Amino acid sequence: MTGVPRDVFPSARVPPSRVAVRMVVRAAMLSLGLWATAAAADYLVHAVGEQARLPLPESLDGVAPQYLLELDWSYRGGRSTIEVRPVEDATGSAGGAPVAAIRTVVAEALRRTGRFDVSDGESAGEGSTVDGHVLQVTVATYRAEAPARVVNPRSGAARRPQAATGNVALRMRLADAAGTVLVADRFDAVVERPRSGFAGHSALQGLPPDVWRTPVGQALLAAVNRGTFRIVNAVGPLSPSGRVVKAEEGRVWVNLGSASVAVGDALVVAAEGDVLVDPETGLSLGGSTVELARLNVVEVQARFSVAETVSATGTPSRGDSVTLAEPPARFEFAPLWDAPGEGEF
């Protein structure tokens, strides 16, 4: 297996039968011209385990919950503001877990993608909702054989046997600032045997820290990550955007660092007009802009970059918006999902 990328086939200790299967898979990928992509692509997201880091495909339909507990995102583009609104299920029951606590798990998962700035819904308004999206989370099903609630079985009066099965289904609905629905679906996860050694997120408000070691907690996290994956995919990539920090003598300093731009990138500076705000949602609908200059990045530091003016119809000034001239790079996904064997993840 020398030369096989670890991201694709993570373990060298693979049974002979699996080696044979993987060699067939590799041959098929080569014949389809996919091997170079699998080896070199900067994938959007990986499933992370103790032994491996596996790139995920564009659809998670065939990916089991145990591989969706910890996701590592490599998104480096622009960010949107997303507001997470909890909505009670029509039955009025969330299986005993507070809806606000589930909203906290969803918000944390969205933050970890690097794609969104997350609002709690209490500060919606012009200042916090530029390029905004609204996510409504409805708890359709949240249950376990025992206990019926997500509790710490070793704390307080809640001394009950740990759940034998975690069965979670979340309904998520995502709309953009114009009210267009981008996602409206239910995301399920069933966990019968929790993944050992998984610590999960740090303590989140409303949930005990050891919930991530239970079947219910791991099912919740897998369902949330499944929905988060769909949301990121539906919204798509966004070009990095920033602001002019200083401009003088044909050189412009912008607050885009090495995580967003590289030497040679072309930038557009624009002055923004009035921003239109939807009176019903409080979300920004955008506004008119006037292009002032085209720039070429000549120096990049960790938190800022310096660009030279290539052409100009106006004079850039502090606070003007800056975006990449080229459209954002598309998301890259693994061409297929090859579930690892026991002890490989």
Contacts in CASP RR format, 6 or more apart in sequence:
PFRMAT RR
TARGET T0000
AUTHOR 0000-0000-0000
METHOD contacts of the structure
MODEL  1
MTGVPRDVFPSARVPPSRVAVRMVVRAAMLSLGLWATAAAADYLVHAVGE
QARLPLPESLDGVAPQYLLELDWSYRGGRSTIEVRPVEDATGSAGGAPVA
AIRTVVAEALRRTGRFDVSDGESAGEGSTVDGHVLQVTVATYRAEAPARV
VNPRSGAARRPQAATGNVALRMRLADAAGTVLVADRFDAVVERPRSGFAG
HSALQGLPPDVWRTPVGQALLAAVNRGTFRIVNAVGPLSPSGRVVKAEEG
RVWVNLGSASVAVGDALVVAAEGDVLVDPETGLSLGGSTVELARLNVVEV
QARFSVAETVSATGTPSRGDSVTLAEPPARFEFAPLWDAPGEGEF
1 9 0 8 1.000
1 12 0 8 1.000
1 14 0 8 1.000
1 19 0 8 1.000
1 22 0 8 1.000
4 22 0 8 1.000
4 26 0 8 1.000
5 38 0 8 1.000
5 39 0 8 1.000
6 52 0 8 1.000
6 53 0 8 1.000
7 38 0 8 1.000
7 43 0 8 1.000
7 46 0 8 1.000
7 53 0 8 1.000
7 54 0 8 1.000
7 55 0 8 1.000
8 38 0 8 1.000
8 39 0 8 1.000
8 54 0 8 1.000
8 55 0 8 1.000
8 334 0 8 1.000
8 338 0 8 1.000
9 22 0 8 1.000
9 338 0 8 1.000
10 51 0 8 1.000
10 52 0 8 1.000
10 53 0 8 1.000
10 54 0 8 1.000
10 340 0 8 1.000
10 344 0 8 1.000
10 345 0 8 1.000
11 51 0 8 1.000
11 52 0 8 1.000
11 340 0 8 1.000
11 341 0 8 1.000
11 343 0 8 1.000
11 344 0 8 1.000
13 344 0 8 1.000
14 22 0 8 1.000
14 341 0 8 1.000
14 344 0 8 1.000
18 341 0 8 1.000
22 338 0 8 1.000
25 336 0 8 1.000
25 338 0 8 1.000
26 35 0 8 1.000
29 35 0 8 1.000
29 38 0 8 1.000
29 335 0 8 1.000
29 336 0 8 1.000
32 335 0 8 1.000
34 335 0 8 1.000
34 336 0 8 1.000
37 332 0 8 1.000
37 335 0 8 1.000
38 55 0 8 1.000
38 334 0 8 1.000
38 335 0 8 1.000
41 55 0 8 1.000
41 332 0 8 1.000
41 334 0 8 1.000
42 74 0 8 1.000
42 332 0 8 1.000
43 55 0 8 1.000
43 56 0 8 1.000
43 74 0 8 1.000
43 332 0 8 1.000
43 333 0 8 1.000
43 334 0 8 1.000
44 56 0 8 1.000
44 73 0 8 1.000
44 74 0 8 1.000
44 75 0 8 1.000
44 232 0 8 1.000
44 331 0 8 1.000
44 332 0 8 1.000
44 333 0 8 1.000
45 55 0 8 1.000
45 56 0 8 1.000
45 71 0 8 1.000
45 72 0 8 1.000
45 73 0 8 1.000
45 74 0 8 1.000
45 113 0 8 1.000
45 229 0 8 1.000
45 232 0 8 1.000
46 53 0 8 1.000
46 54 0 8 1.000
46 55 0 8 1.000
46 56 0 8 1.000
46 71 0 8 1.000
46 72 0 8 1.000
46 74 0 8 1.000
47 53 0 8 1.000
47 54 0 8 1.000
47 56 0 8 1.000
47 63 0 8 1.000
47 67 0 8 1.000
47 68 0 8 1.000
47 70 0 8 1.000
47 71 0 8 1.000
47 72 0 8 1.000
47 345 0 8 1.000
48 70 0 8 1.000
48 71 0 8 1.000
48 72 0 8 1.000
49 70 0 8 1.000
49 345 0 8 1.000
50 197 0 8 1.000
50 345 0 8 1.000
51 340 0 8 1.000
51 343 0 8 1.000
51 344 0 8 1.000
51 345 0 8 1.000
52 340 0 8 1.000
52 344 0 8 1.000
52 345 0 8 1.000
53 72 0 8 1.000
54 67 0 8 1.000
54 334 0 8 1.000
54 338 0 8 1.000
54 340 0 8 1.000
54 345 0 8 1.000
55 333 0 8 1.000
55 334 0 8 1.000
56 63 0 8 1.000
56 71 0 8 1.000
56 229 0 8 1.000
56 333 0 8 1.000
56 334 0 8 1.000
56 337 0 8 1.000
57 63 0 8 1.000
57 333 0 8 1.000
57 334 0 8 1.000
57 335 0 8 1.000
57 336 0 8 1.000
57 337 0 8 1.000
58 233 0 8 1.000
58 333 0 8 1.000
60 68 0 8 1.000
60 226 0 8 1.000
60 229 0 8 1.000
60 230 0 8 1.000
62 337 0 8 1.000
63 337 0 8 1.000
63 339 0 8 1.000
64 339 0 8 1.000
65 189 0 8 1.000
65 190 0 8 1.000
65 191 0 8 1.000
65 218 0 8 1.000
65 219 0 8 1.000
65 222 0 8 1.000
65 223 0 8 1.000
66 191 0 8 1.000
66 195 0 8 1.000
66 218 0 8 1.000
66 222 0 8 1.000
66 345 0 8 1.000
67 339 0 8 1.000
67 345 0 8 1.000
68 189 0 8 1.000
68 221 0 8 1.000
68 222 0 8 1.000
68 225 0 8 1.000
68 226 0 8 1.000
68 229 0 8 1.000
69 195 0 8 1.000
69 198 0 8 1.000
69 200 0 8 1.000
69 212 0 8 1.000
69 218 0 8 1.000
69 221 0 8 1.000
69 222 0 8 1.000
69 225 0 8 1.000
70 198 0 8 1.000
70 200 0 8 1.000
71 112 0 8 1.000
71 225 0 8 1.000
71 228 0 8 1.000
71 229 0 8 1.000
73 112 0 8 1.000
73 113 0 8 1.000
73 114 0 8 1.000
73 115 0 8 1.000
73 232 0 8 1.000
75 113 0 8 1.000
75 114 0 8 1.000
75 115 0 8 1.000
75 232 0 8 1.000
75 237 0 8 1.000
76 240 0 8 1.000
76 259 0 8 1.000
76 260 0 8 1.000
77 115 0 8 1.000
77 237 0 8 1.000
77 238 0 8 1.000
77 239 0 8 1.000
77 240 0 8 1.000
77 260 0 8 1.000
77 328 0 8 1.000
78 115 0 8 1.000
78 237 0 8 1.000
78 238 0 8 1.000
78 239 0 8 1.000
78 240 0 8 1.000
78 241 0 8 1.000
78 260 0 8 1.000
78 328 0 8 1.000
79 114 0 8 1.000
79 115 0 8 1.000
79 116 0 8 1.000
79 117 0 8 1.000
79 238 0 8 1.000
80 115 0 8 1.000
80 116 0 8 1.000
80 117 0 8 1.000
80 131 0 8 1.000
80 132 0 8 1.000
80 133 0 8 1.000
80 235 0 8 1.000
80 238 0 8 1.000
81 116 0 8 1.000
81 117 0 8 1.000
81 118 0 8 1.000
81 119 0 8 1.000
81 128 0 8 1.000
81 129 0 8 1.000
81 130 0 8 1.000
81 131 0 8 1.000
81 132 0 8 1.000
81 133 0 8 1.000
82 110 0 8 1.000
82 116 0 8 1.000
82 117 0 8 1.000
82 118 0 8 1.000
82 119 0 8 1.000
82 132 0 8 1.000
82 133 0 8 1.000
82 134 0 8 1.000
82 135 0 8 1.000
82 231 0 8 1.000
83 118 0 8 1.000
83 119 0 8 1.000
83 120 0 8 1.000
83 121 0 8 1.000
83 124 0 8 1.000
83 129 0 8 1.000
83 132 0 8 1.000
83 133 0 8 1.000
83 134 0 8 1.000
83 135 0 8 1.000
83 283 0 8 1.000
84 103 0 8 1.000
84 106 0 8 1.000
84 107 0 8 1.000
84 110 0 8 1.000
84 118 0 8 1.000
84 119 0 8 1.000
84 120 0 8 1.000
84 121 0 8 1.000
84 135 0 8 1.000
84 137 0 8 1.000
85 103 0 8 1.000
85 121 0 8 1.000
85 134 0 8 1.000
85 135 0 8 1.000
85 136 0 8 1.000
85 137 0 8 1.000
86 99 0 8 1.000
86 100 0 8 1.000
86 102 0 8 1.000
86 103 0 8 1.000
86 136 0 8 1.000
86 137 0 8 1.000
87 99 0 8 1.000
87 136 0 8 1.000
87 137 0 8 1.000
87 138 0 8 1.000
88 94 0 8 1.000
88 99 0 8 1.000
88 138 0 8 1.000
88 139 0 8 1.000
89 138 0 8 1.000
89 139 0 8 1.000
89 140 0 8 1.000
89 171 0 8 1.000
94 102 0 8 1.000
94 139 0 8 1.000
94 142 0 8 1.000
95 139 0 8 1.000
95 142 0 8 1.000
95 143 0 8 1.000
95 148 0 8 1.000
95 149 0 8 1.000
96 142 0 8 1.000
96 148 0 8 1.000
96 149 0 8 1.000
96 150 0 8 1.000
97 139 0 8 1.000
97 142 0 8 1.000
97 149 0 8 1.000
97 150 0 8 1.000
97 207 0 8 1.000
97 220 0 8 1.000
98 206 0 8 1.000
99 137 0 8 1.000
99 139 0 8 1.000
100 205 0 8 1.000
100 206 0 8 1.000
101 150 0 8 1.000
101 204 0 8 1.000
101 205 0 8 1.000
101 206 0 8 1.000
101 207 0 8 1.000
102 137 0 8 1.000
102 139 0 8 1.000
102 142 0 8 1.000
102 170 0 8 1.000
102 220 0 8 1.000
102 224 0 8 1.000
103 137 0 8 1.000
104 204 0 8 1.000
104 205 0 8 1.000
104 206 0 8 1.000
104 207 0 8 1.000
105 201 0 8 1.000
105 204 0 8 1.000
105 207 0 8 1.000
105 220 0 8 1.000
105 221 0 8 1.000
105 224 0 8 1.000
106 135 0 8 1.000
106 137 0 8 1.000
106 170 0 8 1.000
106 172 0 8 1.000
106 224 0 8 1.000
106 228 0 8 1.000
107 118 0 8 1.000
107 120 0 8 1.000
108 201 0 8 1.000
108 204 0 8 1.000
109 221 0 8 1.000
109 224 0 8 1.000
109 225 0 8 1.000
109 228 0 8 1.000
110 116 0 8 1.000
110 118 0 8 1.000
110 135 0 8 1.000
110 228 0 8 1.000
110 231 0 8 1.000
111 118 0 8 1.000
113 228 0 8 1.000
113 232 0 8 1.000
115 232 0 8 1.000
115 235 0 8 1.000
115 236 0 8 1.000
115 238 0 8 1.000
116 133 0 8 1.000
117 128 0 8 1.000
119 128 0 8 1.000
119 129 0 8 1.000
124 281 0 8 1.000
124 282 0 8 1.000
124 283 0 8 1.000
125 277 0 8 1.000
125 282 0 8 1.000
125 283 0 8 1.000
125 284 0 8 1.000
126 275 0 8 1.000
126 277 0 8 1.000
126 282 0 8 1.000
126 284 0 8 1.000
127 284 0 8 1.000
129 177 0 8 1.000
129 277 0 8 1.000
129 282 0 8 1.000
129 283 0 8 1.000
129 284 0 8 1.000
130 275 0 8 1.000
130 284 0 8 1.000
130 286 0 8 1.000
131 177 0 8 1.000
131 238 0 8 1.000
131 284 0 8 1.000
131 286 0 8 1.000
132 176 0 8 1.000
132 177 0 8 1.000
132 283 0 8 1.000
132 284 0 8 1.000
133 174 0 8 1.000
133 175 0 8 1.000
133 176 0 8 1.000
133 177 0 8 1.000
133 182 0 8 1.000
133 235 0 8 1.000
134 174 0 8 1.000
134 175 0 8 1.000
134 176 0 8 1.000
134 179 0 8 1.000
134 281 0 8 1.000
134 283 0 8 1.000
135 172 0 8 1.000
135 173 0 8 1.000
135 174 0 8 1.000
135 231 0 8 1.000
136 172 0 8 1.000
136 173 0 8 1.000
136 174 0 8 1.000
136 175 0 8 1.000
137 170 0 8 1.000
137 171 0 8 1.000
137 172 0 8 1.000
138 170 0 8 1.000
138 171 0 8 1.000
138 172 0 8 1.000
138 173 0 8 1.000
139 170 0 8 1.000
139 171 0 8 1.000
140 169 0 8 1.000
140 170 0 8 1.000
140 171 0 8 1.000
140 186 0 8 1.000
141 167 0 8 1.000
141 168 0 8 1.000
141 169 0 8 1.000
141 188 0 8 1.000
142 150 0 8 1.000
142 168 0 8 1.000
142 169 0 8 1.000
142 170 0 8 1.000
142 216 0 8 1.000
142 220 0 8 1.000
143 166 0 8 1.000
143 167 0 8 1.000
143 168 0 8 1.000
144 163 0 8 1.000
144 164 0 8 1.000
144 165 0 8 1.000
144 166 0 8 1.000
144 167 0 8 1.000
144 215 0 8 1.000
144 216 0 8 1.000
145 163 0 8 1.000
145 164 0 8 1.000
145 165 0 8 1.000
145 166 0 8 1.000
146 160 0 8 1.000
146 161 0 8 1.000
146 162 0 8 1.000
146 163 0 8 1.000
146 164 0 8 1.000
147 153 0 8 1.000
147 158 0 8 1.000
147 160 0 8 1.000
147 161 0 8 1.000
147 162 0 8 1.000
147 163 0 8 1.000
149 158 0 8 1.000
150 207 0 8 1.000
150 208 0 8 1.000
150 211 0 8 1.000
150 214 0 8 1.000
150 216 0 8 1.000
150 217 0 8 1.000
150 220 0 8 1.000
151 158 0 8 1.000
151 160 0 8 1.000
151 208 0 8 1.000
152 158 0 8 1.000
152 208 0 8 1.000
152 209 0 8 1.000
152 210 0 8 1.000
152 211 0 8 1.000
153 159 0 8 1.000
153 160 0 8 1.000
153 161 0 8 1.000
153 162 0 8 1.000
153 214 0 8 1.000
154 210 0 8 1.000
155 208 0 8 1.000
162 214 0 8 1.000
162 215 0 8 1.000
163 214 0 8 1.000
163 215 0 8 1.000
163 216 0 8 1.000
164 192 0 8 1.000
164 215 0 8 1.000
165 190 0 8 1.000
165 191 0 8 1.000
165 192 0 8 1.000
165 215 0 8 1.000
166 189 0 8 1.000
166 190 0 8 1.000
166 191 0 8 1.000
166 192 0 8 1.000
166 214 0 8 1.000
166 215 0 8 1.000
166 216 0 8 1.000
166 217 0 8 1.000
166 218 0 8 1.000
166 219 0 8 1.000
167 188 0 8 1.000
167 189 0 8 1.000
167 190 0 8 1.000
167 219 0 8 1.000
168 188 0 8 1.000
168 189 0 8 1.000
168 190 0 8 1.000
168 216 0 8 1.000
168 217 0 8 1.000
168 219 0 8 1.000
168 220 0 8 1.000
168 222 0 8 1.000
168 223 0 8 1.000
169 186 0 8 1.000
169 187 0 8 1.000
169 188 0 8 1.000
169 189 0 8 1.000
169 223 0 8 1.000
170 186 0 8 1.000
170 187 0 8 1.000
170 223 0 8 1.000
170 224 0 8 1.000
170 227 0 8 1.000
171 184 0 8 1.000
171 185 0 8 1.000
171 186 0 8 1.000
171 187 0 8 1.000
172 183 0 8 1.000
172 184 0 8 1.000
172 185 0 8 1.000
172 186 0 8 1.000
172 187 0 8 1.000
172 227 0 8 1.000
172 230 0 8 1.000
172 231 0 8 1.000
173 181 0 8 1.000
173 183 0 8 1.000
173 184 0 8 1.000
174 181 0 8 1.000
174 182 0 8 1.000
174 183 0 8 1.000
174 184 0 8 1.000
174 231 0 8 1.000
174 234 0 8 1.000
174 235 0 8 1.000
175 181 0 8 1.000
175 182 0 8 1.000
176 182 0 8 1.000
176 235 0 8 1.000
177 278 0 8 1.000
177 281 0 8 1.000
177 283 0 8 1.000
177 284 0 8 1.000
177 285 0 8 1.000
177 286 0 8 1.000
178 278 0 8 1.000
178 285 0 8 1.000
179 281 0 8 1.000
182 231 0 8 1.000
182 234 0 8 1.000
182 235 0 8 1.000
183 227 0 8 1.000
183 230 0 8 1.000
183 231 0 8 1.000
183 234 0 8 1.000
185 227 0 8 1.000
185 230 0 8 1.000
187 223 0 8 1.000
187 224 0 8 1.000
187 226 0 8 1.000
187 227 0 8 1.000
187 230 0 8 1.000
188 223 0 8 1.000
188 226 0 8 1.000
189 218 0 8 1.000
189 219 0 8 1.000
189 220 0 8 1.000
189 222 0 8 1.000
189 223 0 8 1.000
189 226 0 8 1.000
190 219 0 8 1.000
191 215 0 8 1.000
191 216 0 8 1.000
191 217 0 8 1.000
191 218 0 8 1.000
191 219 0 8 1.000
191 222 0 8 1.000
192 215 0 8 1.000
193 215 0 8 1.000
194 213 0 8 1.000
194 214 0 8 1.000
194 215 0 8 1.000
194 217 0 8 1.000
194 218 0 8 1.000
195 218 0 8 1.000
197 213 0 8 1.000
198 212 0 8 1.000
198 213 0 8 1.000
198 218 0 8 1.000
199 212 0 8 1.000
199 213 0 8 1.000
200 212 0 8 1.000
200 221 0 8 1.000
201 212 0 8 1.000
201 221 0 8 1.000
202 209 0 8 1.000
203 209 0 8 1.000
211 217 0 8 1.000
211 220 0 8 1.000
212 218 0 8 1.000
212 221 0 8 1.000
233 331 0 8 1.000
236 331 0 8 1.000
237 328 0 8 1.000
237 329 0 8 1.000
237 330 0 8 1.000
237 331 0 8 1.000
238 328 0 8 1.000
239 323 0 8 1.000
239 324 0 8 1.000
239 326 0 8 1.000
239 327 0 8 1.000
239 328 0 8 1.000
240 256 0 8 1.000
240 260 0 8 1.000
240 261 0 8 1.000
240 323 0 8 1.000
240 324 0 8 1.000
241 256 0 8 1.000
241 321 0 8 1.000
241 322 0 8 1.000
241 323 0 8 1.000
242 254 0 8 1.000
242 255 0 8 1.000
242 256 0 8 1.000
242 321 0 8 1.000
242 322 0 8 1.000
242 323 0 8 1.000
243 254 0 8 1.000
243 255 0 8 1.000
243 318 0 8 1.000
243 319 0 8 1.000
243 320 0 8 1.000
243 321 0 8 1.000
243 322 0 8 1.000
244 252 0 8 1.000
244 253 0 8 1.000
244 254 0 8 1.000
244 269 0 8 1.000
244 316 0 8 1.000
244 317 0 8 1.000
244 318 0 8 1.000
244 319 0 8 1.000
244 320 0 8 1.000
244 321 0 8 1.000
244 322 0 8 1.000
245 253 0 8 1.000
245 254 0 8 1.000
245 255 0 8 1.000
245 304 0 8 1.000
245 318 0 8 1.000
245 319 0 8 1.000
246 252 0 8 1.000
246 253 0 8 1.000
246 318 0 8 1.000
247 253 0 8 1.000
247 315 0 8 1.000
247 316 0 8 1.000
247 317 0 8 1.000
247 318 0 8 1.000
250 308 0 8 1.000
250 309 0 8 1.000
251 306 0 8 1.000
251 307 0 8 1.000
251 308 0 8 1.000
251 309 0 8 1.000
252 269 0 8 1.000
252 293 0 8 1.000
252 295 0 8 1.000
252 306 0 8 1.000
252 307 0 8 1.000
252 308 0 8 1.000
252 309 0 8 1.000
252 316 0 8 1.000
252 322 0 8 1.000
253 304 0 8 1.000
253 305 0 8 1.000
253 306 0 8 1.000
253 307 0 8 1.000
254 267 0 8 1.000
254 304 0 8 1.000
254 305 0 8 1.000
254 306 0 8 1.000
254 307 0 8 1.000
254 322 0 8 1.000
255 303 0 8 1.000
255 304 0 8 1.000
256 267 0 8 1.000
256 304 0 8 1.000
256 305 0 8 1.000
256 322 0 8 1.000
257 300 0 8 1.000
257 301 0 8 1.000
257 302 0 8 1.000
257 303 0 8 1.000
257 304 0 8 1.000
257 305 0 8 1.000
258 300 0 8 1.000
258 301 0 8 1.000
258 302 0 8 1.000
258 305 0 8 1.000
261 267 0 8 1.000
261 297 0 8 1.000
261 300 0 8 1.000
261 305 0 8 1.000
261 324 0 8 1.000
262 297 0 8 1.000
262 300 0 8 1.000
263 297 0 8 1.000
263 298 0 8 1.000
263 299 0 8 1.000
263 300 0 8 1.000
264 296 0 8 1.000
264 297 0 8 1.000
264 298 0 8 1.000
265 296 0 8 1.000
265 297 0 8 1.000
265 324 0 8 1.000
265 325 0 8 1.000
265 326 0 8 1.000
266 294 0 8 1.000
266 295 0 8 1.000
266 296 0 8 1.000
266 297 0 8 1.000
266 310 0 8 1.000
266 324 0 8 1.000
266 325 0 8 1.000
266 326 0 8 1.000
267 294 0 8 1.000
267 295 0 8 1.000
267 296 0 8 1.000
267 297 0 8 1.000
267 307 0 8 1.000
267 322 0 8 1.000
267 323 0 8 1.000
267 324 0 8 1.000
267 325 0 8 1.000
268 291 0 8 1.000
268 293 0 8 1.000
268 294 0 8 1.000
268 295 0 8 1.000
268 322 0 8 1.000
268 323 0 8 1.000
268 324 0 8 1.000
268 325 0 8 1.000
269 291 0 8 1.000
269 292 0 8 1.000
269 293 0 8 1.000
269 294 0 8 1.000
269 295 0 8 1.000
269 316 0 8 1.000
269 320 0 8 1.000
269 321 0 8 1.000
269 322 0 8 1.000
270 289 0 8 1.000
270 290 0 8 1.000
270 291 0 8 1.000
270 292 0 8 1.000
270 320 0 8 1.000
270 321 0 8 1.000
270 322 0 8 1.000
270 323 0 8 1.000
271 289 0 8 1.000
271 290 0 8 1.000
271 292 0 8 1.000
271 317 0 8 1.000
271 320 0 8 1.000
271 321 0 8 1.000
272 287 0 8 1.000
272 288 0 8 1.000
272 289 0 8 1.000
272 320 0 8 1.000
272 321 0 8 1.000
273 287 0 8 1.000
273 288 0 8 1.000
273 289 0 8 1.000
273 290 0 8 1.000
274 287 0 8 1.000
274 288 0 8 1.000
275 284 0 8 1.000
275 285 0 8 1.000
275 286 0 8 1.000
275 287 0 8 1.000
276 284 0 8 1.000
276 285 0 8 1.000
276 286 0 8 1.000
276 287 0 8 1.000
277 283 0 8 1.000
277 284 0 8 1.000
277 285 0 8 1.000
278 284 0 8 1.000
278 285 0 8 1.000
289 321 0 8 1.000
291 313 0 8 1.000
292 312 0 8 1.000
292 313 0 8 1.000
292 314 0 8 1.000
292 315 0 8 1.000
292 316 0 8 1.000
292 320 0 8 1.000
293 309 0 8 1.000
293 310 0 8 1.000
293 311 0 8 1.000
293 312 0 8 1.000
293 313 0 8 1.000
293 314 0 8 1.000
293 315 0 8 1.000
293 316 0 8 1.000
294 309 0 8 1.000
294 310 0 8 1.000
294 311 0 8 1.000
294 312 0 8 1.000
294 325 0 8 1.000
295 307 0 8 1.000
295 308 0 8 1.000
295 309 0 8 1.000
295 310 0 8 1.000
295 322 0 8 1.000
296 307 0 8 1.000
296 308 0 8 1.000
296 310 0 8 1.000
297 305 0 8 1.000
297 306 0 8 1.000
297 307 0 8 1.000
298 306 0 8 1.000
298 307 0 8 1.000
298 308 0 8 1.000
299 305 0 8 1.000
299 306 0 8 1.000
300 306 0 8 1.000
309 316 0 8 1.000
END
